[in-house]
Amino acid sequence: MVESTPNALCFGDEFPASGAPCLVHVEDHGLTITFIPDRDGAEPRSESLRFSELTVSAGGLDHDQLVATWVGLKGQRTLYLKSPDVIRAFRQAAPDHLSQPLERAAEQVRQVRQRHRMVWGIVGGALLVVMLGLWFGSDVLVELAVERIPVEWERKLGESTYRDFLAHQDVMKEGPAVDAVNEMIHRLTSQIPENPYTFEVTVVRSDVVNAFALPGGYIVVFTGLMKKAESGEEVAGVLAHELNHVLQRHGLERIIKQLGFVAVVSIVLGNPPGLGGMMKQLGVELMTLKFGRAQETEADLTGLELLYRAKIDPSGMITFFQRLAEKDEGRVEWLSTHPMSNARAERLKTQLAEMPKQNPEPFTFEWTKVQASQGAQPSTPP
């Protein structure tokens, strides 16, 4: 009895849009393709192809199939092979000129399967997290979920909101303000051990007194914040705080709490129903993230330590936070998402007092010139 179970699909102008089921055998010279009849009583039709007629690549929905293409009498045809046995036989019999394309295709397949294993590992881990959450509560559930999301996925979540936001802003490409912020960021990030992030910082011309960091390492600084500060050390304090929200993955925690782990994974994979709506919701959530008390404290203390390691005067962080809270409460955007309390300020003072004395290294820029470049009256410390 002749085997008639199809092991491949063939596409071409003469075939249905869904493809023609066929049976592929690998021969020494090439392939023999037997097309399965679509009605009872019809005779199967076979066609032979030489390896020299074929080009190969990886394809299919998940790029886990071997795709062979050739041009016949009725135009171009494309054959999709998914059977491991057929693919193995094809690779063994193929001549040298197909070796490199086959290796590239095989590497793509291996990468896809590796991603699949990672996704299933995350899905399995998520199920475990859900079960554990029934016992330990939502905070533990969120923390375990965050641990299972790669930094690359986190960057994908933050990048879309970052690009969309900047598209409608007056972005500064150069100038004293941009140079000053870049110097601060370089000083700070160079002191982060085993930093998994590549931080991207943009200065936006706006009177809003604000700065924020998005998951994945995207940071925006408004010139209004720089006009309000009395020194570069004060702005560096805000940046150190924001950098540590990213390093501690606080934004990702808040997203998972508000959208759910499954929604976050779906957004990253890019193929759920209603993806556009979720992405819009994600943008709103990211722009209005309010951190919990424990997260603010962690960003405060780790930010203070980062300033110290970078040899930037940490006292600027404390004085700026306090001054904003005392003089501008209700009008400073940064405080709406980072409320400053007396308890937080006192904790920072205590932490600073416990640190060994050191001589901070000044920045290379002059703060008065940075402010003047923004049309602000240079601040005079009291």
N, C-alpha and C positions, 0 to 999 in steps of 0.2 A: 504494500500500500504506500502511495506517495504521500509524504508529509505535506499537509496543507495549512498548518497553523501559521499565520503571518508573524513575522518577527521584525517588520520594518514598515515605514510609510513612505510613499513616493508622491511628490507634488510636481505639477506641471500644468500647462494650459489645457491638456486633454483630459485631466483628472478632476474629480470633484474638489471643491474648496477645502474639504476636510481631509483630502489625501486618499490615495489608493493603497489598501493593504497589500503587502507582497511578502514573498518568502525569498530571502537572500541566502545564497550559498557562496562561500569564498573558494575560488579555484586558484590554480597556479598562475593563470594568465590574468585573472581579474575577478569579476563578479558575474554570477548568473542570477537574474532576478525573475521570479515567477509571480505574475500578477494574479491574485485570487479573484475569480469571477464574482460579480455582485448578484448573480441570479442562478438558480438551480439549472443544471443541464448544460451550462456554458462551459467551454473548454478553457483551462488555464492557458495563459500566454506567457512565454518566456523570452528573455532578452539577455544577451551576453555583452559585457563591457570589459575592455582592457584597462589595466591600471593606468596606462598612459593617457587615457581619456578623462581621468578623474582629478578633481581638486578636493581637498578635505579640510575640515575645520571642526570646531566644537560648536554645538548649537542646541536648539530646543529651549523650552521655557526656562529650564534651570541650567542650561549649558552643560548637561550631563550626557548628551548624545553625540555620536559621531555623524557628521554631515558630509555626504559625498555629492558633488555637483558635476554635471556634465551637459554638453549640448548635443541633442539628438536631431533627428529629421524633423521633429515637431516642436523644436525649441528647447529651452533650458529645462532640465529636470533636477530635482533635489531629493535625495534619499536620506531619511533619518533612521539611524541604527541605534537601538538602545540595548540590545541583547549583549551582555558581557562576553558570551562565547563567540558571537559573530565579530565583535570588535577585536577580541584577542586574536582570532584567526586572521582578520584583516591586517592587523599590525605585523603578524608573523610572515604573511605572504607578500606584503607590499614591497615594491622595489625602492631603491635608495632615494629617488627623487621625491617620494612621499614621506620619508622618514622624519624630516624636520617639521612639516605641517602636522604629522601625527603626534609628534612629541609635544608640540604646542597645544594641540587639542587635548591630549592626555593630561597635560599640566592644568589646563582650564578645568577639566573634569575633576581632578584631584582637589583643586581649590574650592570648587562648588561643594563637593562632598564634605570637605573640611568645614565650610561655612554651615552646611546642613547639620553636621555633628554639633557645632557650637550652638546653633539655634535650638536644636533639640535638647542640648544640655541646659540652655537657659530656660526652655519651657519646662523641662523636668525639675530644674531648680526652683522655678516659679511655683510649681505645684507643691514642692516641699515647703517653700516659704509660706504658701497659703495655709498648709496644715500647721506649721509652727506658729503662724500668726493667730490661729484659734486658741493656742495656749498662752502665748507671750504678749499679744497685743499688737496694735498697728505699727508702733514705732520700730519694733524689732522686725516686723514684716518689711517695712520700707528699707531699713538698713541692709537686710539680706538681699533685697531686690537690687539696690544700688550697687552692691558688690559684684553683681553678675552682669552689669552693663559695661561693656568695654568703653574706654575713653574715646575711641573712634566713633562709636555710636552717639556718645554724649556730644561730641563736636557737631555731628550732623543735626542734632536737636537744636543746638544754639545757633548754628550758622544761618539757617533760614530766617530766623527772627532778626538776627544781626543785620543781614543784607537788606531785608525789607525795611527795617527802621532807618538805616543810613540812606536809603534811596530817597527819602523825603526830608533829609536834613542838610544843613549847610556845613559840609564836611571840610575841615581844614587839612590841606595836604602838606603845608610847610609853614615855617615861621617860628618865632621864639617860643610860643606856647607848645607847639608840637615837639620842638627840640627838648624843651624842659620835661615834658611828660615822658618822652622816650628815654631820657637819661634816668629819670626816677624808676621807670619800669625795668630798665637794664640793671640798675643797682640792686633792685629788689629780687628780680628773677634769677640773677646770678648766684644768689644765696639760697636757692631752693634745692635741697639735695634730691637727686633722682626725680627730677621734675618730669611728669608724663605729658605736660601740656606745652603747646607752642602758642604763647599768648599773642593776640592781635589787638592792638590798641588804636582807637580813633578819637580825635578831638573834634567836638561839634561846637560851632559858634552859636551860643544861646545864652540868655541871661538866667536860665534855670539853674539853680544851685543844686547840682546833682552829678553823680557818677554811678555807673552800675556795671556789673559783670554778669555775663550770660554763661550757662553751662558750656563747657568745652574750651573756655579761655578767651572769650570775646569781651573786650572792655570798651566802654564809652565814657569819656570825660567831657563835661560841659564847661565852656569858658566861664559861665556864671559862677561855678565853684572856684575857679582859679582867681576870679575877681574878688571873691569873698575872703579868700585865704590871705593871711599876713606873711606867709613864708612858703617856700617850696617844701619844707619839712611837714607843714600842715597838709598839703595836698598829698604828699607821699604817705602820710598816715591813712588818709582815705583809701588810697590805692592798695596799701598793704592789707587793709581790712577787706577790700573787695577781692583781691587775689586769693585770700584765704577762704572766702566763700566758695571760690572755684575749687581750690585744692582740697577742701573738706567735702566737696560735692553737695553743698547745701541746696543749691538750685535744683539739682537732680532729685534730691529727696522731696522737695516741695512739689515738683512736677508729678512725681509718682503718687504722692498723697492726694493731689487734686485731680489728676487725670486717670490714675490707675496704671499698674505695671503693664497690663496687656495693651492698653492704648499706646503707651510709650514704645513698646516693641513693635507694634503695628505701624506706627509713624516711621520708625527707623527702617523697617523692611519695605515700606512704601507701597503696599498692595492691599490695604484693607478697604472695605466699603466706607464711604464718607471720609476719606483721607483728607480732602480739602478742608472740610469743616473742622476736623481735629487739628489740622495745622494752624488754622486761624485761631482756634481756641488756645492752642499752645502759645501762639505769639502774644495773645492777651495775658495769659498766665505768666509768661516770662517777664513781661514788661511791668507787671504789678506784683511781683513776688514779695511777700512779707515774711521775713524769717522769724523763727521762734526765739524765745529768750536764750535757750541753751546754744542755738546756732550763733546768735549775736555775740554771746560771751566767748565762744570758741574762736570766732573770727577776730574779736578784740585781742585776746591773749596771744594767739598765734601770729596775728599781725604785728603786735608789739615786739614779739621775739624776732620776727623777720626784719623789722626796722633796725633792731639792735645788731643783728648779724651783718646787715648791710652798712653799718656805721652811719645811720641816719638818726638824728636826734629824735628819740621816741616821744619826748614830751610834747612835740608839736601835734601828735595825734590826739592826745588827751585835751589840750587846750582848745583845739579847733572844735572837737566834738562838743565840749562844754559851752563854748561861745555860741555855736549854732543853736543849741538847745535853749540857752538863756535869752538870746536876743531875737531869734527868728522863728521860734516855734509857730507852726501853722503856715509859714510862707516858704519854708525850705523843703523842696521835694525830697531830698535825701533822707530827711528825718521821718517822712511818712512811711518809709519801708525799713528804716533803721532807727527806731526810737531810742533816744539816749536817756538813760535814767541816772539818778545820783549814785545808785548802787553800782552800776556798770563803771561809772567814772572813778569811784573809789576803789573798785577792784583793779582797774588799770594802774592807778597811782600806787597801790600796794605792790603789784607785780613789778612795776618799774623800780620801786625802792629796793626790791630784793635783788635786782640785777647788779652785777659788778660795775663800778664806774668805768667809763671809757670816754675817749675824746672823739666825738663824731667828726666825720669828714664832710666838709661843705660841698655843695653842688658847684659845678663849673659856671652855671648861669647866674645872672643877677636878677633876683625876683622882681625888683622894681621895674626893670626893663621888660620882663615878661608881662607884667600887668599893664604897663604903658602901651604895649603892642596891642592890647585888647581894648584900649580906650578907657581904661579904668584909672582912677586916681590911686597912686601907690599907697598901700596900707602902711600905717606907721604903728608898730607894736606899742602897746601902752607902757 
